[in-house]
Amino acid sequence: MDLEERLQEAINAGVKLPCPLYSGYMSGMEIPELRIVLLPGAQTIEEDMAGNKTRVFPYEIQMRSDDEGLIQETLNRIANYLEDDNLKVTSQDGSFVLNELITTSFPYITFADEKGMLIYAYDFQVNVDTFIK
């Protein structure tokens, strides 16, 4: 399923970002750094006889920088983009159809160090129908 790749692609194309959004955990090598991560807790809501499922996937977008204003502005732009009723995220391999995207927490701080480096996170859930190939 190419859900994470399509979300990443849509955000990179649809939101003015200070750096590219990458998939996976922070490397700590770049400032600023922006990542999308699939969190634990995906759930199957419904499954039909053919094995097709309605599933909910929890995601987090994390941003690391020493500029708190830049982090808040960027994550708020991403949140506004993802909450738009006209959001289109389309599978390239036909593995999912987007049903709904719900913000579960607005940007919040998860880390701060004595050198002024900050990490903020924005959480959301994606409800999709998945298909057996």
N, C-alpha and C positions, 0 to 999 in steps of 0.2 A: 504494500500500500504506500502510495506516495504523498500522503497527507502532509507530513512535516515539510517536505521539499516544496510543495505547492504553497503552504503558508509562508514559508521563508521567501519564496519567489514573489508572492503577492505583496508582502510587506516591503521588500527591497524595491519593488517597482512602484508601489502606490504611496509611499511615505518618504518625505525628505528626511534622510538620516545623516548623521555626522560621520558614520562609518558603516560598512556593510554588516548586515545581520547574518551570522553563521549559525549552523546547527551544532549542538554539543555544548560541553561545559567550558567555562572560562579557561583560557590559557595563561592569563596574567602577563602576556607578552606585549599587548597593545593598549594604548590609552587614546581615545575611549575604546571600549570593547562591548559588543552587543551580541547576545546569544539567545537562541530559542531551544528549549529543553522540554522533552516529554517527561512528565512527572509520573510517579507510581500512582496507581489507583484507577486505571482505565476499567470501564465496566461495560458489559453487554446488557443492554436494556431489553432487547427482544431478538429472537432468532426464528426464522421460518424453516419449513421442512427441507428446503434446498440448502440450508446452511448460510443464507444471507443474514446479516445482523445489523441491528441498530446499536451503535456503540457511542460511548462518551469518553473522550480523551482529555485529560488535564494537561495543560501546557503552561510554561512559564517563560517570559522573556526577561532576561537579566541584562543590566547595563552596568559597566564598571568605568569609573572616571574620577578625576579629582575636581570636577566641575558639577556641583549638585544641581545648579540651574539647568545645565545642558541635559543631565539625566532626566530630570522631571519633565522638561519640555519634550524630549524625545519619546519617553514612555507614554506621555499623555497624547502625543500625536499618533502613536501606534494604537493606543486604546481607542481613540476616536475613529480611526480608520477601520479597525476590526469590528466596532460596534455599529457601523453604518449598515442600514437595512439593505443596501444595494451591493454589499460585499459579494464578490464572485471568486470562489476558489474551486477550480475544476481539476479533477484527476486527469492526468495524461495517459494513464494506463487503464482507466475505467474501473478502478478498485473502490472508489467511494463517491458519494454524493453528499455535499454539505447540506445539513438541515438547519443548524443553528449554532451560533457562537455566543457564549455568555461570559461576561466579565465576572470573575469570582473574587478578585481583590484588586483595588486600584494600586498604583505604584507605591511601594513601601520599602524602607531601608532594611537590608539584611546584613550589611557589614560596613564597618568604618574602622580605619586604623589611625594611628597617631601621625601619619604622614599626610593625612587628608584624602586618602583613597576611599571611595565609597562604592558599594554595590547596592542597587535597587532592583526590585523584581515587580513584575506585573503578571497576574495569573488569570487564566481564562480556560473555559471548557469548550470543546468542539464536539457537537453531536452530528454523527454521520451515519449514513447507510453504507455498509460494506458488502461486497459481492464476491462470491466464489467464482473462480475462473475455470 
